[in-house]
């Protein structure tokens, strides 16, 4: 099997070399077969060559070759510029994609933070409402049950009780705002 593959490889290489040589020979023949078209002039009929005209024809052919090479160079430069532009556009596209993903990530984080903030405020409101409900359901203290008619039930009454000072056997109360009040004697006990 190895001998068969080696022989096949050798034949393929020999064929490739032969085809390459035939291609080179064909290119040489094509160069040789071109009409000179001296000085770029269109002439019909037989052409007579003088040494001056031959030099002019060779210069014309060299100029045509230079133009052809310049055109090939321009094509190569244009392709290179297009490739560079494509790379630049791809790079910009990647950068825009990164910026967009970063923006989406920041927006998602902000949305999550906002949702967490809303949830915490909601929890606080629920706790406050539960505390308020629990406070209203508590059994009333003895101090609140002894209120008579005409007594106010303002929020300031729910604050801690007034400070009581005993001066010469008379109780003097101090309100939450610091005012000293002497209650009538009928409320003494």
ChimeraX commands (.cxc) that place a marker at each C-alpha (Angstrom):
marker #1 position 0.00,0.00,0.00 radius 0.5
marker #1 position 2.87,2.42,0.84 radius 0.5
marker #1 position 4.64,1.68,-2.46 radius 0.5
marker #1 position 1.42,2.39,-4.34 radius 0.5
marker #1 position 0.95,5.75,-2.57 radius 0.5
marker #1 position 4.61,6.69,-3.10 radius 0.5
marker #1 position 4.36,5.92,-6.82 radius 0.5
marker #1 position 1.11,7.89,-7.13 radius 0.5
marker #1 position 2.71,10.85,-5.33 radius 0.5
marker #1 position 5.74,10.76,-7.64 radius 0.5
marker #1 position 3.51,10.71,-10.73 radius 0.5
marker #1 position 1.45,13.63,-9.40 radius 0.5
marker #1 position 4.57,15.70,-8.73 radius 0.5
marker #1 position 5.94,14.96,-12.21 radius 0.5
marker #1 position 2.60,16.01,-13.74 radius 0.5
marker #1 position 2.55,19.26,-11.72 radius 0.5
marker #1 position 6.10,20.17,-12.78 radius 0.5
marker #1 position 5.24,19.45,-16.43 radius 0.5
marker #1 position 2.13,21.63,-16.28 radius 0.5
marker #1 position 4.09,24.48,-14.69 radius 0.5
marker #1 position 6.72,24.31,-17.43 radius 0.5
marker #1 position 4.03,24.30,-20.13 radius 0.5
marker #1 position 2.46,27.39,-18.56 radius 0.5
marker #1 position 5.80,29.25,-18.57 radius 0.5
marker #1 position 6.43,28.29,-22.24 radius 0.5
marker #1 position 2.95,29.53,-23.23 radius 0.5
marker #1 position 3.57,32.87,-21.51 radius 0.5
marker #1 position 6.88,33.27,-23.39 radius 0.5
marker #1 position 5.16,32.50,-26.71 radius 0.5
marker #1 position 2.45,35.05,-26.02 radius 0.5
marker #1 position 5.06,37.76,-25.44 radius 0.5
marker #1 position 6.89,36.87,-28.61 radius 0.5
marker #1 position 3.75,36.88,-30.74 radius 0.5
marker #1 position 2.61,40.43,-29.96 radius 0.5
marker #1 position 2.68,42.98,-32.74 radius 0.5
marker #1 position 4.85,45.93,-31.79 radius 0.5
marker #1 position 2.45,48.68,-32.93 radius 0.5
marker #1 position 5.29,51.13,-33.21 radius 0.5
marker #1 position 4.77,54.42,-31.36 radius 0.5
marker #1 position 1.11,53.57,-30.76 radius 0.5
marker #1 position 0.26,54.45,-34.36 radius 0.5
marker #1 position -2.22,52.42,-36.30 radius 0.5
marker #1 position -0.53,51.30,-39.50 radius 0.5
marker #1 position -1.85,49.05,-42.20 radius 0.5
marker #1 position 0.22,47.10,-44.53 radius 0.5
marker #1 position 3.87,46.18,-44.30 radius 0.5
marker #1 position 5.95,47.88,-41.63 radius 0.5
marker #1 position 9.52,48.90,-42.22 radius 0.5
marker #1 position 11.79,49.18,-39.20 radius 0.5
marker #1 position 14.53,51.72,-38.93 radius 0.5
marker #1 position 16.79,51.76,-35.87 radius 0.5
marker #1 position 15.15,54.99,-34.60 radius 0.5
marker #1 position 11.69,53.54,-34.94 radius 0.5
marker #1 position 12.75,50.36,-33.08 radius 0.5
marker #1 position 14.04,52.43,-30.14 radius 0.5
marker #1 position 10.80,54.45,-30.12 radius 0.5
marker #1 position 8.74,51.23,-30.24 radius 0.5
marker #1 position 10.66,49.74,-27.31 radius 0.5
marker #1 position 10.16,52.94,-25.27 radius 0.5
marker #1 position 6.45,52.84,-26.09 radius 0.5
marker #1 position 6.23,49.19,-24.98 radius 0.5
marker #1 position 8.09,49.98,-21.74 radius 0.5
marker #1 position 5.68,52.84,-21.08 radius 0.5
marker #1 position 2.72,50.51,-21.64 radius 0.5
marker #1 position 4.24,47.98,-19.22 radius 0.5
marker #1 position 4.76,50.69,-16.60 radius 0.5
marker #1 position 1.14,51.80,-16.97 radius 0.5
marker #1 position 0.02,48.20,-16.58 radius 0.5
marker #1 position 2.17,47.77,-13.45 radius 0.5
marker #1 position 0.85,51.06,-12.04 radius 0.5
marker #1 position -2.71,49.91,-12.64 radius 0.5
marker #1 position -1.95,46.62,-10.86 radius 0.5
marker #1 position -0.38,48.55,-7.96 radius 0.5
marker #1 position -3.46,50.80,-7.72 radius 0.5
marker #1 position -5.69,47.71,-7.64 radius 0.5
marker #1 position -3.50,46.20,-4.89 radius 0.5
marker #1 position -3.59,49.46,-2.89 radius 0.5
marker #1 position -7.34,49.69,-3.31 radius 0.5
marker #1 position -7.76,46.12,-2.03 radius 0.5
marker #1 position -5.46,46.81,0.91 radius 0.5
marker #1 position -7.41,50.00,1.72 radius 0.5
marker #1 position -10.69,48.09,1.54 radius 0.5
marker #1 position -9.28,45.42,3.87 radius 0.5
marker #1 position -8.08,48.11,6.31 radius 0.5
marker #1 position -11.49,49.83,6.16 radius 0.5
marker #1 position -13.20,46.52,6.81 radius 0.5
marker #1 position -10.95,45.86,9.82 radius 0.5
marker #1 position -11.66,49.37,11.13 radius 0.5
marker #1 position -15.41,48.90,10.70 radius 0.5
marker #1 position -15.26,45.51,12.43 radius 0.5
marker #1 position -13.32,47.07,15.31 radius 0.5
marker #1 position -15.83,49.92,15.62 radius 0.5
marker #1 position -18.69,47.43,15.49 radius 0.5
marker #1 position -17.12,45.40,18.32 radius 0.5
marker #1 position -16.61,48.58,20.37 radius 0.5
marker #1 position -20.24,49.60,19.83 radius 0.5
marker #1 position -21.34,46.11,20.86 radius 0.5
marker #1 position -19.22,46.34,24.04 radius 0.5
marker #1 position -20.64,49.78,24.84 radius 0.5
marker #1 position -24.17,48.51,24.24 radius 0.5
marker #1 position -23.65,45.46,26.48 radius 0.5
marker #1 position -22.12,47.69,29.18 radius 0.5
marker #1 position -25.05,50.08,28.89 radius 0.5
marker #1 position -27.52,47.19,29.15 radius 0.5
marker #1 position -25.63,45.83,32.16 radius 0.5
marker #1 position -25.72,49.22,33.91 radius 0.5
marker #1 position -29.42,49.60,33.07 radius 0.5
marker #1 position -30.14,46.13,34.46 radius 0.5
marker #1 position -28.22,46.92,37.66 radius 0.5
marker #1 position -30.08,50.23,38.03 radius 0.5
marker #1 position -33.39,48.46,37.45 radius 0.5
marker #1 position -32.52,45.82,40.05 radius 0.5
marker #1 position -31.47,48.51,42.54 radius 0.5
marker #1 position -34.66,50.45,41.90 radius 0.5
marker #1 position -36.74,47.28,42.33 radius 0.5
marker #1 position -34.90,46.49,45.60 radius 0.5
marker #1 position -35.49,50.07,46.82 radius 0.5
marker #1 position -39.18,49.86,45.96 radius 0.5
marker #1 position -39.44,46.47,47.69 radius 0.5
marker #1 position -37.70,47.77,50.83 radius 0.5
marker #1 position -40.03,50.79,50.96 radius 0.5
marker #1 position -42.99,48.49,50.46 radius 0.5
marker #1 position -41.77,46.26,53.32 radius 0.5
marker #1 position -41.33,49.32,55.55 radius 0.5
marker #1 position -44.86,50.49,54.75 radius 0.5
marker #1 position -46.22,47.02,55.48 radius 0.5
marker #1 position -44.34,46.93,58.81 radius 0.5
marker #1 position -45.63,50.38,59.71 radius 0.5
marker #1 position -49.18,49.37,58.82 radius 0.5
marker #1 position -48.83,46.14,60.83 radius 0.5
marker #1 position -47.47,48.10,63.81 radius 0.5
marker #1 position -50.32,50.57,63.53 radius 0.5
marker #1 position -52.87,47.74,63.41 radius 0.5
marker #1 position -51.18,46.02,66.37 radius 0.5
marker #1 position -51.21,49.29,68.30 radius 0.5
marker #1 position -54.91,49.79,67.68 radius 0.5
marker #1 position -55.68,46.22,68.74 radius 0.5
marker #1 position -53.78,46.47,72.04 radius 0.5
marker #1 position -55.95,46.55,75.17 radius 0.5
marker #1 position -56.42,50.08,76.37 radius 0.5
marker #1 position -54.37,51.20,79.34 radius 0.5
marker #1 position -55.99,52.30,82.58 radius 0.5
marker #1 position -54.93,55.87,81.83 radius 0.5
marker #1 position -56.80,55.88,78.54 radius 0.5
marker #1 position -59.95,54.33,80.00 radius 0.5
marker #1 position -60.23,56.99,82.73 radius 0.5
marker #1 position -60.67,59.80,80.24 radius 0.5
marker #1 position -63.77,61.72,80.86 radius 0.5
marker #1 position -65.90,63.67,78.46 radius 0.5
marker #1 position -64.21,66.66,76.87 radius 0.5
marker #1 position -60.73,65.16,77.12 radius 0.5
marker #1 position -58.75,65.37,73.87 radius 0.5
marker #1 position -57.33,62.34,72.16 radius 0.5
marker #1 position -54.60,64.17,70.23 radius 0.5
marker #1 position -51.38,62.51,69.17 radius 0.5
marker #1 position -49.54,64.62,71.77 radius 0.5
marker #1 position -51.52,62.85,74.48 radius 0.5
marker #1 position -49.98,59.56,73.36 radius 0.5
marker #1 position -46.47,60.82,74.14 radius 0.5
marker #1 position -44.85,59.76,77.40 radius 0.5
marker #1 position -46.60,61.15,80.44 radius 0.5
marker #1 position -45.73,64.52,81.93 radius 0.5
marker #1 position -42.97,64.90,84.45 radius 0.5
marker #1 position -44.37,65.28,87.98 radius 0.5
marker #1 position -42.58,67.49,90.50 radius 0.5
marker #1 position -43.59,67.70,94.16 radius 0.5
marker #1 position -43.15,71.21,95.53 radius 0.5
marker #1 position -44.49,71.83,99.08 radius 0.5
marker #1 position -46.89,68.95,98.83 radius 0.5
marker #1 position -48.43,70.24,95.58 radius 0.5
marker #1 position -47.86,68.24,92.38 radius 0.5
marker #1 position -46.62,70.38,89.49 radius 0.5
marker #1 position -46.70,68.77,86.05 radius 0.5
marker #1 position -44.33,69.64,83.25 radius 0.5
marker #1 position -45.60,69.17,79.68 radius 0.5
marker #1 position -43.58,67.81,76.80 radius 0.5
marker #1 position -42.90,71.37,75.68 radius 0.5
marker #1 position -41.50,72.34,79.06 radius 0.5
marker #1 position -44.48,74.30,80.42 radius 0.5
marker #1 position -45.23,73.89,84.13 radius 0.5
marker #1 position -48.84,73.21,84.94 radius 0.5
marker #1 position -50.49,72.97,88.37 radius 0.5
marker #1 position -53.58,70.82,88.09 radius 0.5
marker #1 position -56.66,71.65,90.19 radius 0.5
marker #1 position -56.89,69.98,93.57 radius 0.5
marker #1 position -59.87,67.83,92.58 radius 0.5
marker #1 position -57.48,65.86,90.23 radius 0.5
marker #1 position -54.90,65.39,92.99 radius 0.5
marker #1 position -55.60,61.70,93.55 radius 0.5
marker link #1:1,2 radius 0.2
marker link #1:2,3 radius 0.2
marker link #1:3,4 radius 0.2
marker link #1:4,5 radius 0.2
marker link #1:5,6 radius 0.2
marker link #1:6,7 radius 0.2
marker link #1:7,8 radius 0.2
marker link #1:8,9 radius 0.2
marker link #1:9,10 radius 0.2
marker link #1:10,11 radius 0.2
marker link #1:11,12 radius 0.2
marker link #1:12,13 radius 0.2
marker link #1:13,14 radius 0.2
marker link #1:14,15 radius 0.2
marker link #1:15,16 radius 0.2
marker link #1:16,17 radius 0.2
marker link #1:17,18 radius 0.2
marker link #1:18,19 radius 0.2
marker link #1:19,20 radius 0.2
marker link #1:20,21 radius 0.2
marker link #1:21,22 radius 0.2
marker link #1:22,23 radius 0.2
marker link #1:23,24 radius 0.2
marker link #1:24,25 radius 0.2
marker link #1:25,26 radius 0.2
marker link #1:26,27 radius 0.2
marker link #1:27,28 radius 0.2
marker link #1:28,29 radius 0.2
marker link #1:29,30 radius 0.2
marker link #1:30,31 radius 0.2
marker link #1:31,32 radius 0.2
marker link #1:32,33 radius 0.2
marker link #1:33,34 radius 0.2
marker link #1:34,35 radius 0.2
marker link #1:35,36 radius 0.2
marker link #1:36,37 radius 0.2
marker link #1:37,38 radius 0.2
marker link #1:38,39 radius 0.2
marker link #1:39,40 radius 0.2
marker link #1:40,41 radius 0.2
marker link #1:41,42 radius 0.2
marker link #1:42,43 radius 0.2
marker link #1:43,44 radius 0.2
marker link #1:44,45 radius 0.2
marker link #1:45,46 radius 0.2
marker link #1:46,47 radius 0.2
marker link #1:47,48 radius 0.2
marker link #1:48,49 radius 0.2
marker link #1:49,50 radius 0.2
marker link #1:50,51 radius 0.2
marker link #1:51,52 radius 0.2
marker link #1:52,53 radius 0.2
marker link #1:53,54 radius 0.2
marker link #1:54,55 radius 0.2
marker link #1:55,56 radius 0.2
marker link #1:56,57 radius 0.2
marker link #1:57,58 radius 0.2
marker link #1:58,59 radius 0.2
marker link #1:59,60 radius 0.2
marker link #1:60,61 radius 0.2
marker link #1:61,62 radius 0.2
marker link #1:62,63 radius 0.2
marker link #1:63,64 radius 0.2
marker link #1:64,65 radius 0.2
marker link #1:65,66 radius 0.2
marker link #1:66,67 radius 0.2
marker link #1:67,68 radius 0.2
marker link #1:68,69 radius 0.2
marker link #1:69,70 radius 0.2
marker link #1:70,71 radius 0.2
marker link #1:71,72 radius 0.2
marker link #1:72,73 radius 0.2
marker link #1:73,74 radius 0.2
marker link #1:74,75 radius 0.2
marker link #1:75,76 radius 0.2
marker link #1:76,77 radius 0.2
marker link #1:77,78 radius 0.2
marker link #1:78,79 radius 0.2
marker link #1:79,80 radius 0.2
marker link #1:80,81 radius 0.2
marker link #1:81,82 radius 0.2
marker link #1:82,83 radius 0.2
marker link #1:83,84 radius 0.2
marker link #1:84,85 radius 0.2
marker link #1:85,86 radius 0.2
marker link #1:86,87 radius 0.2
marker link #1:87,88 radius 0.2
marker link #1:88,89 radius 0.2
marker link #1:89,90 radius 0.2
marker link #1:90,91 radius 0.2
marker link #1:91,92 radius 0.2
marker link #1:92,93 radius 0.2
marker link #1:93,94 radius 0.2
marker link #1:94,95 radius 0.2
marker link #1:95,96 radius 0.2
marker link #1:96,97 radius 0.2
marker link #1:97,98 radius 0.2
marker link #1:98,99 radius 0.2
marker link #1:99,100 radius 0.2
marker link #1:100,101 radius 0.2
marker link #1:101,102 radius 0.2
marker link #1:102,103 radius 0.2
marker link #1:103,104 radius 0.2
marker link #1:104,105 radius 0.2
marker link #1:105,106 radius 0.2
marker link #1:106,107 radius 0.2
marker link #1:107,108 radius 0.2
marker link #1:108,109 radius 0.2
marker link #1:109,110 radius 0.2
marker link #1:110,111 radius 0.2
marker link #1:111,112 radius 0.2
marker link #1:112,113 radius 0.2
marker link #1:113,114 radius 0.2
marker link #1:114,115 radius 0.2
marker link #1:115,116 radius 0.2
marker link #1:116,117 radius 0.2
marker link #1:117,118 radius 0.2
marker link #1:118,119 radius 0.2
marker link #1:119,120 radius 0.2
marker link #1:120,121 radius 0.2
marker link #1:121,122 radius 0.2
marker link #1:122,123 radius 0.2
marker link #1:123,124 radius 0.2
marker link #1:124,125 radius 0.2
marker link #1:125,126 radius 0.2
marker link #1:126,127 radius 0.2
marker link #1:127,128 radius 0.2
marker link #1:128,129 radius 0.2
marker link #1:129,130 radius 0.2
marker link #1:130,131 radius 0.2
marker link #1:131,132 radius 0.2
marker link #1:132,133 radius 0.2
marker link #1:133,134 radius 0.2
marker link #1:134,135 radius 0.2
marker link #1:135,136 radius 0.2
marker link #1:136,137 radius 0.2
marker link #1:137,138 radius 0.2
marker link #1:138,139 radius 0.2
marker link #1:139,140 radius 0.2
marker link #1:140,141 radius 0.2
marker link #1:141,142 radius 0.2
marker link #1:142,143 radius 0.2
marker link #1:143,144 radius 0.2
marker link #1:144,145 radius 0.2
marker link #1:145,146 radius 0.2
marker link #1:146,147 radius 0.2
marker link #1:147,148 radius 0.2
marker link #1:148,149 radius 0.2
marker link #1:149,150 radius 0.2
marker link #1:150,151 radius 0.2
marker link #1:151,152 radius 0.2
marker link #1:152,153 radius 0.2
marker link #1:153,154 radius 0.2
marker link #1:154,155 radius 0.2
marker link #1:155,156 radius 0.2
marker link #1:156,157 radius 0.2
marker link #1:157,158 radius 0.2
marker link #1:158,159 radius 0.2
marker link #1:159,160 radius 0.2
marker link #1:160,161 radius 0.2
marker link #1:161,162 radius 0.2
marker link #1:162,163 radius 0.2
marker link #1:163,164 radius 0.2
marker link #1:164,165 radius 0.2
marker link #1:165,166 radius 0.2
marker link #1:166,167 radius 0.2
marker link #1:167,168 radius 0.2
marker link #1:168,169 radius 0.2
marker link #1:169,170 radius 0.2
marker link #1:170,171 radius 0.2
marker link #1:171,172 radius 0.2
marker link #1:172,173 radius 0.2
marker link #1:173,174 radius 0.2
marker link #1:174,175 radius 0.2
marker link #1:175,176 radius 0.2
marker link #1:176,177 radius 0.2
marker link #1:177,178 radius 0.2
marker link #1:178,179 radius 0.2
marker link #1:179,180 radius 0.2
marker link #1:180,181 radius 0.2
marker link #1:181,182 radius 0.2
marker link #1:182,183 radius 0.2
marker link #1:183,184 radius 0.2
marker link #1:184,185 radius 0.2
marker link #1:185,186 radius 0.2
marker link #1:186,187 radius 0.2
marker link #1:187,188 radius 0.2
marker link #1:188,189 radius 0.2
view
